[in-house]
Amino acid sequence: MKVKISVSMEEDTIKKIENTLKRGIYRNKSHLIELATKEFIEENKK
């Protein structure tokens, strides 16, 4: 089940996300952020 959250980010980060979305690899911001978060967690497991 997906849960809606709210986050605050620097404007520059949002611009980078939007530019990445223009490449068409991700469906939307939520998709990109979810995958990036999962990757970050996996890489930082101890």
mmCIF file of the N, C-alpha and C atoms, coordinates in Angstrom:
data_MODEL
# 
_entry.id   MODEL 
# 
loop_
_atom_site.group_PDB 
_atom_site.id 
_atom_site.type_symbol 
_atom_site.label_atom_id 
_atom_site.label_alt_id 
_atom_site.label_comp_id 
_atom_site.label_asym_id 
_atom_site.label_entity_id 
_atom_site.label_seq_id 
_atom_site.pdbx_PDB_ins_code 
_atom_site.Cartn_x 
_atom_site.Cartn_y 
_atom_site.Cartn_z 
_atom_site.occupancy 
_atom_site.B_iso_or_equiv 
_atom_site.pdbx_formal_charge 
_atom_site.auth_seq_id 
_atom_site.auth_comp_id 
_atom_site.auth_asym_id 
_atom_site.auth_atom_id 
_atom_site.pdbx_PDB_model_num 
ATOM 1   N N  . MET A 1 1  ? 0.841  -1.177 0.000   1.00 0.00 ? 1  MET A N  1 
ATOM 2   C CA . MET A 1 1  ? 0.000  0.000  0.000   1.00 0.00 ? 1  MET A CA 1 
ATOM 3   C C  . MET A 1 1  ? 0.892  1.249  0.000   1.00 0.00 ? 1  MET A C  1 
ATOM 4   N N  . LYS A 1 2  ? 0.580  2.178  -0.833  1.00 0.00 ? 2  LYS A N  1 
ATOM 5   C CA . LYS A 1 2  ? 1.320  3.438  -0.894  1.00 0.00 ? 2  LYS A CA 1 
ATOM 6   C C  . LYS A 1 2  ? 0.744  4.411  0.126   1.00 0.00 ? 2  LYS A C  1 
ATOM 7   N N  . VAL A 1 3  ? 1.627  5.168  0.771   1.00 0.00 ? 3  VAL A N  1 
ATOM 8   C CA . VAL A 1 3  ? 1.240  6.174  1.749   1.00 0.00 ? 3  VAL A CA 1 
ATOM 9   C C  . VAL A 1 3  ? 1.738  7.521  1.256   1.00 0.00 ? 3  VAL A C  1 
ATOM 10  N N  . LYS A 1 4  ? 0.877  8.497  1.240   1.00 0.00 ? 4  LYS A N  1 
ATOM 11  C CA . LYS A 1 4  ? 1.248  9.827  0.780   1.00 0.00 ? 4  LYS A CA 1 
ATOM 12  C C  . LYS A 1 4  ? 2.005  10.559 1.891   1.00 0.00 ? 4  LYS A C  1 
ATOM 13  N N  . ILE A 1 5  ? 3.136  11.192 1.506   1.00 0.00 ? 5  ILE A N  1 
ATOM 14  C CA . ILE A 1 5  ? 3.927  11.985 2.449   1.00 0.00 ? 5  ILE A CA 1 
ATOM 15  C C  . ILE A 1 5  ? 4.198  13.357 1.831   1.00 0.00 ? 5  ILE A C  1 
ATOM 16  N N  . SER A 1 6  ? 4.725  14.229 2.631   1.00 0.00 ? 6  SER A N  1 
ATOM 17  C CA . SER A 1 6  ? 5.116  15.552 2.162   1.00 0.00 ? 6  SER A CA 1 
ATOM 18  C C  . SER A 1 6  ? 6.559  15.788 2.581   1.00 0.00 ? 6  SER A C  1 
ATOM 19  N N  . VAL A 1 7  ? 7.362  16.331 1.666   1.00 0.00 ? 7  VAL A N  1 
ATOM 20  C CA . VAL A 1 7  ? 8.755  16.645 1.983   1.00 0.00 ? 7  VAL A CA 1 
ATOM 21  C C  . VAL A 1 7  ? 9.089  18.039 1.487   1.00 0.00 ? 7  VAL A C  1 
ATOM 22  N N  . SER A 1 8  ? 10.078 18.634 2.111   1.00 0.00 ? 8  SER A N  1 
ATOM 23  C CA . SER A 1 8  ? 10.590 19.928 1.665   1.00 0.00 ? 8  SER A CA 1 
ATOM 24  C C  . SER A 1 8  ? 11.990 19.709 1.122   1.00 0.00 ? 8  SER A C  1 
ATOM 25  N N  . MET A 1 9  ? 12.275 20.319 -0.029  1.00 0.00 ? 9  MET A N  1 
ATOM 26  C CA . MET A 1 9  ? 13.584 20.182 -0.665  1.00 0.00 ? 9  MET A CA 1 
ATOM 27  C C  . MET A 1 9  ? 14.034 21.535 -1.185  1.00 0.00 ? 9  MET A C  1 
ATOM 28  N N  . GLU A 1 10 ? 15.335 21.646 -1.339  1.00 0.00 ? 10 GLU A N  1 
ATOM 29  C CA . GLU A 1 10 ? 15.895 22.852 -1.940  1.00 0.00 ? 10 GLU A CA 1 
ATOM 30  C C  . GLU A 1 10 ? 15.361 22.991 -3.372  1.00 0.00 ? 10 GLU A C  1 
ATOM 31  N N  . GLU A 1 11 ? 15.170 24.224 -3.790  1.00 0.00 ? 11 GLU A N  1 
ATOM 32  C CA . GLU A 1 11 ? 14.652 24.494 -5.128  1.00 0.00 ? 11 GLU A CA 1 
ATOM 33  C C  . GLU A 1 11 ? 15.551 23.890 -6.209  1.00 0.00 ? 11 GLU A C  1 
ATOM 34  N N  . ASP A 1 12 ? 16.852 23.943 -6.001  1.00 0.00 ? 12 ASP A N  1 
ATOM 35  C CA . ASP A 1 12 ? 17.800 23.381 -6.964  1.00 0.00 ? 12 ASP A CA 1 
ATOM 36  C C  . ASP A 1 12 ? 17.606 21.872 -7.123  1.00 0.00 ? 12 ASP A C  1 
ATOM 37  N N  . THR A 1 13 ? 17.326 21.192 -6.022  1.00 0.00 ? 13 THR A N  1 
ATOM 38  C CA . THR A 1 13 ? 17.087 19.751 -6.073  1.00 0.00 ? 13 THR A CA 1 
ATOM 39  C C  . THR A 1 13 ? 15.834 19.444 -6.880  1.00 0.00 ? 13 THR A C  1 
ATOM 40  N N  . ILE A 1 14 ? 14.784 20.220 -6.682  1.00 0.00 ? 14 ILE A N  1 
ATOM 41  C CA . ILE A 1 14 ? 13.531 20.027 -7.427  1.00 0.00 ? 14 ILE A CA 1 
ATOM 42  C C  . ILE A 1 14 ? 13.778 20.240 -8.916  1.00 0.00 ? 14 ILE A C  1 
ATOM 43  N N  . LYS A 1 15 ? 14.556 21.247 -9.272  1.00 0.00 ? 15 LYS A N  1 
ATOM 44  C CA . LYS A 1 15 ? 14.870 21.495 -10.685 1.00 0.00 ? 15 LYS A CA 1 
ATOM 45  C C  . LYS A 1 15 ? 15.609 20.305 -11.294 1.00 0.00 ? 15 LYS A C  1 
ATOM 46  N N  . LYS A 1 16 ? 16.541 19.732 -10.530 1.00 0.00 ? 16 LYS A N  1 
ATOM 47  C CA . LYS A 1 16 ? 17.275 18.560 -11.019 1.00 0.00 ? 16 LYS A CA 1 
ATOM 48  C C  . LYS A 1 16 ? 16.341 17.370 -11.211 1.00 0.00 ? 16 LYS A C  1 
ATOM 49  N N  . ILE A 1 17 ? 15.410 17.195 -10.288 1.00 0.00 ? 17 ILE A N  1 
ATOM 50  C CA . ILE A 1 17 ? 14.419 16.117 -10.418 1.00 0.00 ? 17 ILE A CA 1 
ATOM 51  C C  . ILE A 1 17 ? 13.587 16.338 -11.673 1.00 0.00 ? 17 ILE A C  1 
ATOM 52  N N  . GLU A 1 18 ? 13.105 17.544 -11.878 1.00 0.00 ? 18 GLU A N  1 
ATOM 53  C CA . GLU A 1 18 ? 12.275 17.846 -13.043 1.00 0.00 ? 18 GLU A CA 1 
ATOM 54  C C  . GLU A 1 18 ? 13.050 17.650 -14.345 1.00 0.00 ? 18 GLU A C  1 
ATOM 55  N N  . ASN A 1 19 ? 14.326 18.020 -14.366 1.00 0.00 ? 19 ASN A N  1 
ATOM 56  C CA . ASN A 1 19 ? 15.145 17.804 -15.563 1.00 0.00 ? 19 ASN A CA 1 
ATOM 57  C C  . ASN A 1 19 ? 15.345 16.311 -15.823 1.00 0.00 ? 19 ASN A C  1 
ATOM 58  N N  . THR A 1 20 ? 15.503 15.541 -14.766 1.00 0.00 ? 20 THR A N  1 
ATOM 59  C CA . THR A 1 20 ? 15.644 14.090 -14.906 1.00 0.00 ? 20 THR A CA 1 
ATOM 60  C C  . THR A 1 20 ? 14.352 13.491 -15.463 1.00 0.00 ? 20 THR A C  1 
ATOM 61  N N  . LEU A 1 21 ? 13.219 13.970 -15.002 1.00 0.00 ? 21 LEU A N  1 
ATOM 62  C CA . LEU A 1 21 ? 11.927 13.455 -15.479 1.00 0.00 ? 21 LEU A CA 1 
ATOM 63  C C  . LEU A 1 21 ? 11.738 13.690 -16.976 1.00 0.00 ? 21 LEU A C  1 
ATOM 64  N N  . LYS A 1 22 ? 12.312 14.747 -17.507 1.00 0.00 ? 22 LYS A N  1 
ATOM 65  C CA . LYS A 1 22 ? 12.177 15.056 -18.937 1.00 0.00 ? 22 LYS A CA 1 
ATOM 66  C C  . LYS A 1 22 ? 12.786 13.972 -19.820 1.00 0.00 ? 22 LYS A C  1 
ATOM 67  N N  . ARG A 1 23 ? 13.699 13.161 -19.253 1.00 0.00 ? 23 ARG A N  1 
ATOM 68  C CA . ARG A 1 23 ? 14.317 12.081 -20.023 1.00 0.00 ? 23 ARG A CA 1 
ATOM 69  C C  . ARG A 1 23 ? 13.368 10.907 -20.225 1.00 0.00 ? 23 ARG A C  1 
ATOM 70  N N  . GLY A 1 24 ? 12.281 10.879 -19.466 1.00 0.00 ? 24 GLY A N  1 
ATOM 71  C CA . GLY A 1 24 ? 11.262 9.862  -19.657 1.00 0.00 ? 24 GLY A CA 1 
ATOM 72  C C  . GLY A 1 24 ? 11.549 8.506  -19.037 1.00 0.00 ? 24 GLY A C  1 
ATOM 73  N N  . ILE A 1 25 ? 12.519 8.424  -18.161 1.00 0.00 ? 25 ILE A N  1 
ATOM 74  C CA . ILE A 1 25 ? 12.875 7.150  -17.528 1.00 0.00 ? 25 ILE A CA 1 
ATOM 75  C C  . ILE A 1 25 ? 11.896 6.825  -16.393 1.00 0.00 ? 25 ILE A C  1 
ATOM 76  N N  . TYR A 1 26 ? 11.435 7.846  -15.691 1.00 0.00 ? 26 TYR A N  1 
ATOM 77  C CA . TYR A 1 26 ? 10.562 7.678  -14.535 1.00 0.00 ? 26 TYR A CA 1 
ATOM 78  C C  . TYR A 1 26 ? 9.165  8.190  -14.861 1.00 0.00 ? 26 TYR A C  1 
ATOM 79  N N  . ARG A 1 27 ? 8.162  7.596  -14.217 1.00 0.00 ? 27 ARG A N  1 
ATOM 80  C CA . ARG A 1 27 ? 6.768  7.985  -14.481 1.00 0.00 ? 27 ARG A CA 1 
ATOM 81  C C  . ARG A 1 27 ? 6.449  9.377  -13.949 1.00 0.00 ? 27 ARG A C  1 
ATOM 82  N N  . ASN A 1 28 ? 6.985  9.676  -12.773 1.00 0.00 ? 28 ASN A N  1 
ATOM 83  C CA . ASN A 1 28 ? 6.680  10.948 -12.114 1.00 0.00 ? 28 ASN A CA 1 
ATOM 84  C C  . ASN A 1 28 ? 7.661  11.164 -10.957 1.00 0.00 ? 28 ASN A C  1 
ATOM 85  N N  . LYS A 1 29 ? 7.509  12.256 -10.232 1.00 0.00 ? 29 LYS A N  1 
ATOM 86  C CA . LYS A 1 29 ? 8.422  12.563 -9.126  1.00 0.00 ? 29 LYS A CA 1 
ATOM 87  C C  . LYS A 1 29 ? 8.382  11.483 -8.060  1.00 0.00 ? 29 LYS A C  1 
ATOM 88  N N  . SER A 1 30 ? 7.200  10.997 -7.742  1.00 0.00 ? 30 SER A N  1 
ATOM 89  C CA . SER A 1 30 ? 7.087  9.964  -6.709  1.00 0.00 ? 30 SER A CA 1 
ATOM 90  C C  . SER A 1 30 ? 7.870  8.719  -7.093  1.00 0.00 ? 30 SER A C  1 
ATOM 91  N N  . HIS A 1 31 ? 7.764  8.309  -8.348  1.00 0.00 ? 31 HIS A N  1 
ATOM 92  C CA . HIS A 1 31 ? 8.469  7.128  -8.837  1.00 0.00 ? 31 HIS A CA 1 
ATOM 93  C C  . HIS A 1 31 ? 9.980  7.328  -8.703  1.00 0.00 ? 31 HIS A C  1 
ATOM 94  N N  . LEU A 1 32 ? 10.479 8.458  -9.158  1.00 0.00 ? 32 LEU A N  1 
ATOM 95  C CA . LEU A 1 32 ? 11.910 8.751  -9.094  1.00 0.00 ? 32 LEU A CA 1 
ATOM 96  C C  . LEU A 1 32 ? 12.398 8.769  -7.647  1.00 0.00 ? 32 LEU A C  1 
ATOM 97  N N  . ILE A 1 33 ? 11.687 9.470  -6.775  1.00 0.00 ? 33 ILE A N  1 
ATOM 98  C CA . ILE A 1 33 ? 12.118 9.607  -5.384  1.00 0.00 ? 33 ILE A CA 1 
ATOM 99  C C  . ILE A 1 33 ? 12.038 8.270  -4.648  1.00 0.00 ? 33 ILE A C  1 
ATOM 100 N N  . GLU A 1 34 ? 11.004 7.474  -4.925  1.00 0.00 ? 34 GLU A N  1 
ATOM 101 C CA . GLU A 1 34 ? 10.897 6.167  -4.279  1.00 0.00 ? 34 GLU A CA 1 
ATOM 102 C C  . GLU A 1 34 ? 12.060 5.258  -4.675  1.00 0.00 ? 34 GLU A C  1 
ATOM 103 N N  . LEU A 1 35 ? 12.379 5.197  -5.955  1.00 0.00 ? 35 LEU A N  1 
ATOM 104 C CA . LEU A 1 35 ? 13.485 4.358  -6.407  1.00 0.00 ? 35 LEU A CA 1 
ATOM 105 C C  . LEU A 1 35 ? 14.822 4.858  -5.872  1.00 0.00 ? 35 LEU A C  1 
ATOM 106 N N  . ALA A 1 36 ? 15.021 6.169  -5.879  1.00 0.00 ? 36 ALA A N  1 
ATOM 107 C CA . ALA A 1 36 ? 16.267 6.734  -5.364  1.00 0.00 ? 36 ALA A CA 1 
ATOM 108 C C  . ALA A 1 36 ? 16.420 6.449  -3.869  1.00 0.00 ? 36 ALA A C  1 
ATOM 109 N N  . THR A 1 37 ? 15.338 6.524  -3.134  1.00 0.00 ? 37 THR A N  1 
ATOM 110 C CA . THR A 1 37 ? 15.367 6.254  -1.697  1.00 0.00 ? 37 THR A CA 1 
ATOM 111 C C  . THR A 1 37 ? 15.690 4.789  -1.431  1.00 0.00 ? 37 THR A C  1 
ATOM 112 N N  . LYS A 1 38 ? 15.051 3.886  -2.177  1.00 0.00 ? 38 LYS A N  1 
ATOM 113 C CA . LYS A 1 38 ? 15.329 2.452  -2.014  1.00 0.00 ? 38 LYS A CA 1 
ATOM 114 C C  . LYS A 1 38 ? 16.791 2.153  -2.316  1.00 0.00 ? 38 LYS A C  1 
ATOM 115 N N  . GLU A 1 39 ? 17.320 2.749  -3.374  1.00 0.00 ? 39 GLU A N  1 
ATOM 116 C CA . GLU A 1 39 ? 18.727 2.538  -3.732  1.00 0.00 ? 39 GLU A CA 1 
ATOM 117 C C  . GLU A 1 39 ? 19.645 3.060  -2.632  1.00 0.00 ? 39 GLU A C  1 
ATOM 118 N N  . PHE A 1 40 ? 19.343 4.235  -2.114  1.00 0.00 ? 40 PHE A N  1 
ATOM 119 C CA . PHE A 1 40 ? 20.141 4.825  -1.038  1.00 0.00 ? 40 PHE A CA 1 
ATOM 120 C C  . PHE A 1 40 ? 20.148 3.919  0.183   1.00 0.00 ? 40 PHE A C  1 
ATOM 121 N N  . ILE A 1 41 ? 18.989 3.406  0.557   1.00 0.00 ? 41 ILE A N  1 
ATOM 122 C CA . ILE A 1 41 ? 18.890 2.535  1.732   1.00 0.00 ? 41 ILE A CA 1 
ATOM 123 C C  . ILE A 1 41 ? 19.698 1.265  1.518   1.00 0.00 ? 41 ILE A C  1 
ATOM 124 N N  . GLU A 1 42 ? 19.592 0.659  0.340   1.00 0.00 ? 42 GLU A N  1 
ATOM 125 C CA . GLU A 1 42 ? 20.338 -0.563 0.048   1.00 0.00 ? 42 GLU A CA 1 
ATOM 126 C C  . GLU A 1 42 ? 21.857 -0.332 0.115   1.00 0.00 ? 42 GLU A C  1 
ATOM 127 N N  . GLU A 1 43 ? 22.296 0.789  -0.429  1.00 0.00 ? 43 GLU A N  1 
ATOM 128 C CA . GLU A 1 43 ? 23.729 1.093  -0.454  1.00 0.00 ? 43 GLU A CA 1 
ATOM 129 C C  . GLU A 1 43 ? 24.287 1.409  0.937   1.00 0.00 ? 43 GLU A C  1 
ATOM 130 N N  . ASN A 1 44 ? 23.410 1.803  1.845   1.00 0.00 ? 44 ASN A N  1 
ATOM 131 C CA . ASN A 1 44 ? 23.869 2.220  3.175   1.00 0.00 ? 44 ASN A CA 1 
ATOM 132 C C  . ASN A 1 44 ? 23.481 1.253  4.281   1.00 0.00 ? 44 ASN A C  1 
ATOM 133 N N  . LYS A 1 45 ? 23.114 0.044  3.911   1.00 0.00 ? 45 LYS A N  1 
ATOM 134 C CA . LYS A 1 45 ? 22.836 -0.981 4.919   1.00 0.00 ? 45 LYS A CA 1 
ATOM 135 C C  . LYS A 1 45 ? 24.124 -1.341 5.635   1.00 0.00 ? 45 LYS A C  1 
ATOM 136 N N  . LYS A 1 46 ? 24.013 -1.666 6.891   1.00 0.00 ? 46 LYS A N  1 
ATOM 137 C CA . LYS A 1 46 ? 25.206 -2.054 7.660   1.00 0.00 ? 46 LYS A CA 1 
ATOM 138 C C  . LYS A 1 46 ? 25.088 -3.473 8.116   1.00 0.00 ? 46 LYS A C  1 
# 
